[in-house]
Each structure stands twice: as C-alpha cells, then as structure tokens.
Amino acid sequence: MLTGEYRAALDEKGRILIPTKLRTEIQGETMVLTKGPDRCLWLFSSPRWEVFSRTVQESVGMFSPRDLMIQRRIIGSALEVEIDKAGRIGVSALLREHAGLLKDCIVVGIRNFLELWDEQTYTAYQKLADEQMPDLVQNLTIPWPKE
C-alpha cells in the first residue's frame, strides 16, 4: 500500500526520486503521471492507471463541457514515464508548471497512487486541512473493527 509523506528534490533535468519504500510497492517500471484536481500531480502504476482512467470515463459522460473538462484535465494530460535505474522519473515542463514544482517537493502516498507537490504549496494545503479537519470528520462514519 502506498502511504506516507516524503521529501524529495526535483533535479536540474526535471527528475524526481521516488522514495525507495514507495518504489517497492509499485508494479513495474512504467508509470502514468497526470494533473490532479489540486495543484499537484498524480502518479499511478500502469495497471492502476488503466482501472482509474476507465472509471473516470465511465463515471462522466462524453460531450458535456463538464465531462470534457474532467477528461482533458485528468486523462488528456497523462504521460507515461519510466522509473530509471536510480529510481527517478522525469516530469515534463507542462506538468511541473501545473504543480509549481521548482526544487523542494513532497511525495504523498494515497493508497493506490502517489501525489507530487511543491513543498510550499503542500504546507499551505496542510494548514488549511488542519483548520477544516474537525468539520470534515464530524460526519465521517467508519466501521471500526471489533476487538
């Protein structure tokens, strides 16, 4: 399972190191990198991307402006990337620009995929989440296992 928050740095060639713990959980060397709904990037293994992108297309229609916007944003911006021998992936200039990735980054495991954030953007997002968390979890129902 892909979980945890890790610091990583974008190098001068636009590559980012995927933390070793996360790399061991990823299936294969080919990944798919795309724009997330926030100012971050989503990184999927190829098998998980196939399931996710099909689910996106099946859950939205085809021709309304909303449907096209979602598909263009998430599916249209997706690029296949290879993990090199050093454990890095290359991030295209357009995707780096979308997420504001310059140097210091955070890699976040979200169970089935990873998020890549600019560190300052992620810190600001976490501050907002901390402020809103009591309201967000108030109506959350989790069936806790019985001991």
N, CA, C and O atoms as a DFTB+ gen file, in Angstrom:
588 C
 N C O
     1  1       0.842      -1.167       0.000
     2  2       0.000       0.000       0.000
     3  2       0.894       1.239       0.000
     4  3       1.893       1.294       0.716
     5  1       0.528       2.217      -0.799
     6  2       1.306       3.446      -0.927
     7  2       0.823       4.466       0.104
     8  3      -0.241       5.063      -0.056
     9  1       1.605       4.660       1.153
    10  2       1.240       5.643       2.175
    11  2       2.487       6.358       2.666
    12  3       3.607       5.878       2.495
    13  1       2.272       7.512       3.278
    14  2       3.363       8.283       3.869
    15  2       3.635       9.566       3.114
    16  3       3.196       9.752       1.979
    17  1       4.367      10.443       3.771
    18  2       4.800      11.713       3.185
    19  2       6.325      11.714       3.184
    20  3       6.957      11.385       4.187
    21  1       6.906      12.085       2.050
    22  2       8.361      12.042       1.887
    23  2       8.842      13.313       1.202
    24  3       8.205      13.821       0.280
    25  1       9.969      13.811       1.667
    26  2      10.602      14.946       0.981
    27  2      11.411      14.408      -0.204
    28  3      12.025      13.344      -0.126
    29  1      11.394      15.160      -1.285
    30  2      12.174      14.814      -2.476
    31  2      12.542      16.112      -3.172
    32  3      11.893      17.140      -2.979
    33  1      13.574      16.055      -3.973
    34  2      14.013      17.257      -4.688
    35  2      13.946      17.006      -6.191
    36  3      14.298      15.929      -6.674
    37  1      13.495      18.006      -6.906
    38  2      13.497      17.974      -8.360
    39  2      14.896      18.381      -8.815
    40  3      15.410      19.413      -8.383
    41  1      15.512      17.587      -9.675
    42  2      16.861      17.945     -10.119
    43  2      16.816      18.890     -11.317
    44  3      15.739      19.212     -11.819
    45  1      17.973      19.327     -11.768
    46  2      18.060      20.313     -12.854
    47  2      17.520      19.797     -14.184
    48  3      17.250      20.587     -15.088
    49  1      17.359      18.481     -14.311
    50  2      16.807      17.899     -15.543
    51  2      15.307      17.613     -15.418
    52  3      14.718      17.000     -16.308
    53  1      14.690      18.051     -14.323
    54  2      13.261      17.847     -14.140
    55  2      12.893      16.450     -13.680
    56  3      11.783      15.983     -13.935
    57  1      13.821      15.777     -13.002
    58  2      13.560      14.429     -12.496
    59  2      13.362      14.478     -10.991
    60  3      13.934      15.316     -10.293
    61  1      12.535      13.555     -10.510
    62  2      12.302      13.458      -9.072
    63  2      12.487      12.003      -8.653
    64  3      12.070      11.077      -9.348
    65  1      13.118      11.832      -7.511
    66  2      13.369      10.495      -6.971
    67  2      12.120      10.004      -6.241
    68  3      11.599      10.681      -5.354
    69  1      11.656       8.834      -6.621
    70  2      10.545       8.212      -5.906
    71  2      11.156       7.471      -4.712
    72  3      12.024       6.618      -4.899
    73  1      10.716       7.783      -3.496
    74  2      11.311       7.151      -2.313
    75  2      11.312       5.621      -2.406
    76  3      10.372       5.015      -2.921
    77  1      12.378       5.020      -1.900
    78  2      12.573       3.577      -2.001
    79  2      11.381       2.794      -1.471
    80  3      10.934       1.849      -2.121
    81  1      10.857       3.160      -0.315
    82  2       9.725       2.426       0.258
    83  2       8.548       2.404      -0.704
    84  3       7.867       1.385      -0.823
    85  1       8.302       3.506      -1.387
    86  2       7.185       3.566      -2.328
    87  2       7.487       2.791      -3.602
    88  3       6.603       2.143      -4.162
    89  1       8.732       2.854      -4.059
    90  2       9.112       2.120      -5.276
    91  2       8.907       0.626      -5.113
    92  3       8.546      -0.056      -6.073
    93  1       9.132       0.107      -3.917
    94  2       8.973      -1.338      -3.707
    95  2       7.506      -1.761      -3.810
    96  3       7.218      -2.936      -4.037
    97  1       6.590      -0.828      -3.648
    98  2       5.159      -1.123      -3.729
    99  2       4.604      -0.967      -5.146
   100  3       3.502      -1.430      -5.440
   101  1       5.363      -0.321      -6.011
   102  2       4.889      -0.027      -7.362
   103  2       5.111      -1.240      -8.258
   104  3       6.151      -1.896      -8.200
   105  1       4.112      -1.520      -9.087
   106  2       4.199      -2.640     -10.018
   107  2       4.808      -2.168     -11.329
   108  3       4.220      -1.330     -12.013
   109  1       5.971      -2.688     -11.688
   110  2       6.574      -2.372     -12.979
   111  2       7.379      -1.099     -12.975
   112  3       7.457      -0.393     -11.969
   113  1       7.978      -0.813     -14.115
   114  2       8.820       0.363     -14.260
   115  2       8.114       1.508     -14.961
   116  3       8.575       2.647     -14.897
   117  1       6.998       1.226     -15.635
   118  2       6.269       2.272     -16.339
   119  2       5.173       2.808     -15.449
   120  3       4.402       2.051     -14.858
   121  1       5.112       4.118     -15.363
   122  2       4.120       4.798     -14.543
   123  2       3.361       5.778     -15.438
   124  3       3.769       6.046     -16.568
   125  1       2.259       6.304     -14.921
   126  2       1.499       7.338     -15.619
   127  2       1.388       8.526     -14.682
   128  3       0.953       8.401     -13.537
   129  1       1.792       9.685     -15.194
   130  2       1.809      10.933     -14.433
   131  2       0.785      11.876     -15.056
   132  3       0.759      12.061     -16.273
   133  1      -0.064      12.473     -14.209
   134  2      -1.101      13.366     -14.720
   135  2      -1.393      14.481     -13.722
   136  3      -0.904      14.468     -12.592
   137  1      -2.195      15.441     -14.159
   138  2      -2.606      16.540     -13.292
   139  2      -3.664      16.066     -12.312
   140  3      -4.627      15.404     -12.700
   141  1      -3.485      16.404     -11.045
   142  2      -4.507      16.151     -10.044
   143  2      -5.442      17.352      -9.990
   144  3      -5.148      18.388     -10.586
   145  1      -6.564      17.228      -9.285
   146  2      -7.502      18.345      -9.222
   147  2      -6.969      19.545      -8.431
   148  3      -7.365      20.682      -8.688
   149  1      -6.079      19.294      -7.477
   150  2      -5.427      20.392      -6.767
   151  2      -4.143      20.719      -7.522
   152  3      -3.893      20.145      -8.582
   153  1      -3.349      21.602      -7.013
   154  2      -2.076      21.936      -7.669
   155  2      -1.035      20.896      -7.316
   156  3      -0.026      21.188      -6.675
   157  1      -1.303      19.675      -7.748
   158  2      -0.369      18.578      -7.541
   159  2      -0.436      17.674      -8.754
   160  3      -1.256      17.876      -9.649
   161  1       0.433      16.677      -8.778
   162  2       0.422      15.673      -9.837
   163  2       0.086      14.334      -9.228
   164  3       0.414      14.070      -8.071
   165  1      -0.563      13.491      -9.999
   166  2      -0.876      12.135      -9.581
   167  2       0.003      11.176     -10.357
   168  3       0.203      11.344     -11.560
   169  1       0.526      10.174      -9.675
   170  2       1.394       9.169     -10.292
   171  2       0.813       7.781     -10.002
   172  3       0.658       7.383      -8.847
   173  1       0.498       7.062     -11.072
   174  2      -0.103       5.734     -10.989
   175  2       0.816       4.697     -11.605
   176  3       1.569       5.006     -12.529
   177  1       0.765       3.463     -11.104
   178  2       1.353       2.348     -11.849
   179  2       0.471       2.171     -13.084
   180  3      -0.695       2.566     -13.077
   181  1       1.021       1.584     -14.135
   182  2       0.229       1.397     -15.363
   183  2      -1.043       0.592     -15.121
   184  3      -2.101       0.987     -15.611
   185  1      -0.988      -0.536     -14.377
   186  2      -2.236      -1.285     -14.144
   187  2      -3.289      -0.472     -13.376
   188  3      -4.479      -0.536     -13.686
   189  1      -2.850       0.275     -12.395
   190  2      -3.810       1.084     -11.622
   191  2      -4.362       2.228     -12.465
   192  3      -5.524       2.609     -12.318
   193  1      -3.523       2.779     -13.353
   194  2      -3.992       3.840     -14.248
   195  2      -5.087       3.313     -15.175
   196  3      -6.079       4.001     -15.414
   197  1      -4.919       2.129     -15.685
   198  2      -5.928       1.547     -16.584
   199  2      -7.281       1.490     -15.890
   200  3      -8.295       1.878     -16.470
   201  1      -7.299       1.014     -14.666
   202  2      -8.548       0.917     -13.905
   203  2      -9.098       2.316     -13.615
   204  3     -10.283       2.576     -13.821
   205  1      -8.232       3.212     -13.136
   206  2      -8.667       4.553     -12.758
   207  2      -9.200       5.325     -13.965
   208  3     -10.290       5.894     -13.892
   209  1      -8.463       5.357     -15.067
   210  2      -8.885       6.150     -16.231
   211  2     -10.176       5.598     -16.836
   212  3     -11.018       6.364     -17.305
   213  1     -10.333       4.286     -16.826
   214  2     -11.584       3.694     -17.318
   215  2     -12.743       4.105     -16.408
   216  3     -13.831       4.418     -16.890
   217  1     -12.513       4.104     -15.101
   218  2     -13.550       4.509     -14.153
   219  2     -13.932       5.965     -14.358
   220  3     -15.113       6.308     -14.306
   221  1     -12.948       6.826     -14.592
   222  2     -13.243       8.241     -14.860
   223  2     -14.126       8.358     -16.093
   224  3     -15.147       9.045     -16.061
   225  1     -13.744       7.698     -17.173
   226  2     -14.526       7.797     -18.404
   227  2     -15.929       7.226     -18.245
   228  3     -16.878       7.751     -18.828
   229  1     -16.073       6.172     -17.472
   230  2     -17.394       5.578     -17.274
   231  2     -18.264       6.399     -16.336
   232  3     -19.490       6.333     -16.418
   233  1     -17.649       7.171     -15.446
   234  2     -18.426       7.927     -14.469
   235  2     -18.860       9.295     -14.984
   236  3     -19.766       9.911     -14.422
   237  1     -18.224       9.770     -16.038
   238  2     -18.658      11.022     -16.657
   239  2     -19.192      10.682     -18.040
   240  3     -18.911       9.615     -18.585
   241  1     -19.951      11.589     -18.587
   242  2     -20.445      11.391     -19.951
   243  2     -19.334      11.667     -20.946
   244  3     -18.154      11.588     -20.607
   245  1     -19.700      11.982     -22.140
   246  2     -18.685      12.201     -23.171
   247  2     -18.655      13.624     -23.701
   248  3     -17.593      14.099     -24.103
   249  1     -19.784      14.316     -23.716
   250  2     -19.828      15.521     -24.521
   251  2     -20.226      16.797     -23.807
   252  3     -20.173      17.869     -24.411
   253  1     -20.615      16.726     -22.563
   254  2     -20.946      17.974     -21.876
   255  2     -19.648      18.715     -21.573
   256  3     -18.595      18.087     -21.470
   257  1     -19.703      20.013     -21.431
   258  2     -18.483      20.770     -21.109
   259  2     -17.809      20.269     -19.833
   260  3     -16.581      20.217     -19.769
   261  1     -18.593      19.899     -18.815
   262  2     -18.035      19.384     -17.561
   263  2     -17.282      18.075     -17.798
   264  3     -16.162      17.896     -17.319
   265  1     -17.908      17.169     -18.539
   266  2     -17.304      15.868     -18.811
   267  2     -16.000      16.012     -19.585
   268  3     -14.998      15.373     -19.263
   269  1     -16.027      16.852     -20.599
   270  2     -14.821      17.068     -21.402
   271  2     -13.718      17.711     -20.575
   272  3     -12.544      17.374     -20.724
   273  1     -14.106      18.645     -19.696
   274  2     -13.109      19.314     -18.863
   275  2     -12.411      18.309     -17.949
   276  3     -11.188      18.333     -17.812
   277  1     -13.189      17.432     -17.329
   278  2     -12.610      16.427     -16.432
   279  2     -11.686      15.502     -17.215
   280  3     -10.563      15.238     -16.784
   281  1     -12.149      15.010     -18.360
   282  2     -11.331      14.090     -19.147
   283  2     -10.066      14.757     -19.679
   284  3      -8.995      14.151     -19.667
   285  1     -10.182      15.987     -20.140
   286  2      -8.985      16.675     -20.646
   287  2      -7.982      16.927     -19.537
   288  3      -6.774      16.792     -19.732
   289  1      -8.494      17.296     -18.370
   290  2      -7.615      17.625     -17.250
   291  2      -6.882      16.391     -16.741
   292  3      -5.667      16.422     -16.547
   293  1      -7.614      15.310     -16.526
   294  2      -7.018      14.145     -15.893
   295  2      -6.437      13.165     -16.906
   296  3      -5.300      12.718     -16.756
   297  1      -7.207      12.830     -17.929
   298  2      -6.754      11.819     -18.887
   299  2      -5.909      12.438     -19.989
   300  3      -4.879      11.885     -20.373
   301  1      -6.342      13.580     -20.497
   302  2      -5.619      14.211     -21.605
   303  2      -4.221      14.666     -21.255
   304  3      -3.350      14.708     -22.124
   305  1      -3.989      15.006     -20.006
   306  2      -2.662      15.499     -19.610
   307  2      -1.732      14.367     -19.161
   308  3      -0.582      14.623     -18.805
   309  1      -2.215      13.121     -19.173
   310  2      -1.434      11.990     -18.676
   311  2      -0.279      11.639     -19.609
   312  3      -0.417      11.644     -20.832
   313  1       0.863      11.334     -18.995
   314  2       2.053      10.913     -19.740
   315  2       2.624       9.654     -19.116
   316  3       2.671       9.523     -17.893
   317  1       3.054       8.732     -19.956
   318  2       3.773       7.568     -19.444
   319  2       5.186       7.997     -19.108
   320  3       5.825       8.709     -19.885
   321  1       5.678       7.571     -17.958
   322  2       7.038       7.871     -17.529
   323  2       7.697       6.581     -17.073
   324  3       7.028       5.676     -16.574
   325  1       8.985       6.502     -17.242
   326  2       9.751       5.323     -16.832
   327  2      10.526       5.649     -15.567
   328  3      11.042       6.756     -15.409
   329  1      10.602       4.679     -14.669
   330  2      11.457       4.816     -13.498
   331  2      12.849       4.377     -13.934
   332  3      13.034       3.240     -14.369
   333  1      13.831       5.273     -13.819
   334  2      15.185       4.916     -14.238
   335  2      15.880       4.066     -13.177
   336  3      15.308       3.796     -12.121
   337  1      17.098       3.650     -13.454
   338  2      17.830       2.764     -12.536
   339  2      18.084       3.397     -11.179
   340  3      18.268       2.695     -10.185
   341  1      18.095       4.729     -11.138
   342  2      18.309       5.432      -9.870
   343  2      17.001       5.661      -9.110
   344  3      17.016       6.195      -8.001
   345  1      15.856       5.255      -9.707
   346  2      14.570       5.418      -9.034
   347  2      13.893       6.744      -9.301
   348  3      13.011       7.154      -8.547
   349  1      14.298       7.426     -10.374
   350  2      13.739       8.741     -10.698
   351  2      12.774       8.635     -11.864
   352  3      12.859       7.728     -12.693
   353  1      11.843       9.601     -11.902
   354  2      11.005       9.778     -13.081
   355  2      11.215      11.189     -13.600
   356  3      11.494      12.106     -12.827
   357  1      11.081      11.364     -14.900
   358  2      11.127      12.697     -15.486
   359  2       9.744      13.318     -15.462
   360  3       8.748      12.652     -15.742
   361  1       9.689      14.604     -15.125
   362  2       8.427      15.338     -15.080
   363  2       8.476      16.391     -16.181
   364  3       9.368      17.239     -16.191
   365  1       7.519      16.339     -17.110
   366  2       7.516      17.284     -18.232
   367  2       7.374      18.716     -17.734
   368  3       6.874      18.956     -16.635
   369  1       7.817      19.657     -18.547
   370  2       7.738      21.078     -18.191
   371  2       6.290      21.506     -17.944
   372  3       6.031      22.264     -17.009
   373  1       5.346      21.039     -18.757
   374  2       3.940      21.421     -18.562
   375  2       3.395      20.916     -17.233
   376  3       2.672      21.632     -16.540
   377  1       3.743      19.686     -16.880
   378  2       3.268      19.157     -15.596
   379  2       3.960      19.843     -14.424
   380  3       3.326      20.109     -13.403
   381  1       5.259      20.133     -14.559
   382  2       5.961      20.874     -13.490
   383  2       5.316      22.244     -13.303
   384  3       5.129      22.701     -12.176
   385  1       4.981      22.886     -14.401
   386  2       4.356      24.212     -14.334
   387  2       2.994      24.134     -13.643
   388  3       2.680      24.973     -12.799
   389  1       2.196      23.146     -13.993
   390  2       0.866      22.982     -13.372
   391  2       0.976      22.877     -11.848
   392  3       0.211      23.513     -11.123
   393  1       1.920      22.080     -11.371
   394  2       2.050      21.841      -9.934
   395  2       2.989      22.832      -9.253
   396  3       3.153      22.790      -8.034
   397  1       3.607      23.722     -10.027
   398  2       4.537      24.685      -9.439
   399  2       5.787      24.030      -8.883
   400  3       6.389      24.547      -7.942
   401  1       6.191      22.890      -9.457
   402  2       7.377      22.183      -8.965
   403  2       8.639      22.902      -9.412
   404  3       8.889      23.043     -10.609
   405  1       9.426      23.350      -8.460
   406  2      10.682      24.027      -8.769
   407  2      11.869      23.231      -8.239
   408  3      12.770      22.887      -9.005
   409  1      11.884      22.937      -6.956
   410  2      13.007      22.213      -6.357
   411  2      12.527      21.278      -5.246
   412  3      12.536      20.057      -5.403
   413  1      12.108      21.865      -4.121
   414  2      11.713      21.070      -2.955
   415  2      10.281      20.568      -3.119
   416  3       9.350      21.348      -3.321
   417  1      10.127      19.253      -3.027
   418  2       8.838      18.612      -3.276
   419  2       8.468      17.684      -2.125
   420  3       9.298      17.331      -1.287
   421  1       7.201      17.303      -2.113
   422  2       6.688      16.299      -1.185
   423  2       6.012      15.226      -2.032
   424  3       5.238      15.531      -2.939
   425  1       6.315      13.970      -1.725
   426  2       5.666      12.830      -2.368
   427  2       4.756      12.216      -1.307
   428  3       5.199      11.889      -0.207
   429  1       3.467      12.064      -1.656
   430  2       2.474      11.577      -0.707
   431  2       1.844      10.298      -1.260
   432  3       1.399      10.261      -2.407
   433  1       1.813       9.262      -0.439
   434  2       1.143       8.023      -0.821
   435  2      -0.327       8.085      -0.458
   436  3      -0.682       8.334       0.694
   437  1      -1.189       7.854      -1.454
   438  2      -2.640       7.892      -1.254
   439  2      -3.214       6.502      -1.553
   440  3      -4.168       6.366      -2.320
   441  1      -2.643       5.514      -0.961
   442  2      -3.048       4.105      -1.050
   443  2      -2.781       3.479      -2.407
   444  3      -1.958       2.568      -2.499
   445  1      -3.452       3.934      -3.477
   446  2      -3.310       3.329      -4.801
   447  2      -2.521       4.187      -5.780
   448  3      -2.252       3.751      -6.900
   449  1      -2.150       5.381      -5.385
   450  2      -1.380       6.265      -6.256
   451  2      -0.572       7.226      -5.400
   452  3      -0.741       7.291      -4.183
   453  1       0.308       7.970      -6.058
   454  2       1.134       8.959      -5.370
   455  2       0.746      10.358      -5.818
   456  3       0.263      10.555      -6.933
   457  1       0.960      11.320      -4.945
   458  2       0.822      12.723      -5.301
   459  2       2.193      13.374      -5.209
   460  3       2.970      13.071      -4.304
   461  1       2.488      14.264      -6.142
   462  2       3.718      15.055      -6.130
   463  2       3.323      16.514      -5.937
   464  3       2.547      17.061      -6.721
   465  1       3.850      17.134      -4.907
   466  2       3.512      18.507      -4.548
   467  2       4.776      19.357      -4.458
   468  3       5.849      18.851      -4.128
   469  1       4.645      20.633      -4.748
   470  2       5.646      21.609      -4.354
   471  2       5.547      21.715      -2.835
   472  3       4.445      21.761      -2.288
   473  1       6.686      21.754      -2.152
   474  2       6.663      21.715      -0.689
   475  2       5.886      22.880      -0.078
   476  3       5.113      22.669       0.856
   477  1       6.069      24.096      -0.579
   478  2       5.352      25.245      -0.016
   479  2       3.845      25.139      -0.257
   480  3       3.048      25.468       0.622
   481  1       3.461      24.685      -1.437
   482  2       2.037      24.512      -1.750
   483  2       1.425      23.458      -0.833
   484  3       0.311      23.629      -0.338
   485  1       2.157      22.364      -0.608
   486  2       1.657      21.288       0.252
   487  2       1.529      21.765       1.700
   488  3       0.552      21.443       2.375
   489  1       2.496      22.518       2.170
   490  2       2.447      23.042       3.533
   491  2       1.227      23.941       3.716
   492  3       0.537      23.847       4.732
   493  1       0.955      24.809       2.745
   494  2      -0.222      25.682       2.820
   495  2      -1.513      24.862       2.780
   496  3      -2.461      25.158       3.507
   497  1      -1.548      23.845       1.940
   498  2      -2.713      22.971       1.848
   499  2      -2.932      22.244       3.177
   500  3      -4.069      22.137       3.637
   501  1      -1.873      21.749       3.792
   502  2      -1.991      21.051       5.071
   503  2      -2.476      21.981       6.181
   504  3      -3.239      21.565       7.053
   505  1      -2.043      23.221       6.149
   506  2      -2.505      24.189       7.150
   507  2      -4.015      24.380       7.029
   508  3      -4.728      24.400       8.033
   509  1      -4.496      24.522       5.790
   510  2      -5.930      24.661       5.557
   511  2      -6.666      23.396       5.991
   512  3      -7.724      23.481       6.615
   513  1      -6.120      22.230       5.669
   514  2      -6.738      20.963       6.065
   515  2      -6.801      20.838       7.580
   516  3      -7.800      20.362       8.120
   517  1      -5.744      21.260       8.273
   518  2      -5.734      21.200       9.740
   519  2      -6.863      22.049      10.327
   520  3      -7.510      21.655      11.298
   521  1      -7.089      23.218       9.726
   522  2      -8.141      24.109      10.210
   523  2      -9.531      23.524       9.961
   524  3     -10.437      23.705      10.775
   525  1      -9.697      22.830       8.847
   526  2     -11.013      22.316       8.465
   527  2     -11.280      20.887       8.952
   528  3     -12.418      20.422       8.889
   529  1     -10.268      20.196       9.426
   530  2     -10.404      18.779       9.758
   531  2     -11.515      18.476      10.757
   532  3     -12.252      17.516      10.533
   533  1     -11.688      19.233      11.850
   534  2     -12.790      18.900      12.769
   535  2     -14.148      18.862      12.065
   536  3     -14.954      17.975      12.345
   537  1     -14.411      19.790      11.170
   538  2     -15.677      19.794      10.436
   539  2     -15.733      18.667       9.413
   540  3     -16.791      18.075       9.203
   541  1     -14.607      18.365       8.776
   542  2     -14.582      17.331       7.738
   543  2     -14.863      15.940       8.306
   544  3     -15.536      15.138       7.657
   545  1     -14.367      15.644       9.487
   546  2     -14.533      14.299      10.044
   547  2     -15.779      14.154      10.908
   548  3     -16.096      13.053      11.359
   549  1     -16.484      15.251      11.142
   550  2     -17.641      15.218      12.027
   551  2     -18.680      14.178      11.589
   552  3     -19.221      13.466      12.435
   553  1     -18.962      14.081      10.320
   554  2     -19.983      13.145       9.832
   555  2     -19.391      11.899       9.192
   556  3     -20.106      11.136       8.542
   557  1     -18.100      11.689       9.368
   558  2     -17.443      10.516       8.815
   559  2     -17.835       9.281       9.615
   560  3     -17.721       9.255      10.841
   561  1     -18.293       8.271       8.912
   562  2     -18.650       7.032       9.602
   563  2     -17.670       5.955       9.177
   564  3     -17.547       5.625       7.998
   565  1     -16.988       5.423      10.156
   566  2     -16.006       4.370       9.906
   567  2     -16.421       3.164      10.733
   568  3     -16.533       3.256      11.955
   569  1     -16.652       2.036      10.077
   570  2     -16.990       0.834      10.849
   571  2     -15.735       0.226      11.474
   572  3     -15.080      -0.624      10.870
   573  1     -15.413       0.660      12.666
   574  2     -14.211       0.188      13.356
   575  2     -14.321      -1.312      13.621
   576  3     -15.390      -1.797      13.992
   577  1     -13.237      -2.044      13.436
   578  2     -13.282      -3.482      13.738
   579  2     -13.512      -3.721      15.222
   580  3     -13.036      -2.971      16.074
   581  1     -14.244      -4.770      15.504
   582  2     -14.492      -5.128      16.906
   583  2     -13.302      -5.901      17.431
   584  3     -12.726      -6.740      16.739
   585  1     -12.950      -5.604      18.652
   586  2     -11.783      -6.272      19.268
   587  2     -12.172      -7.595      19.874
   588  3     -11.325      -8.292      20.432
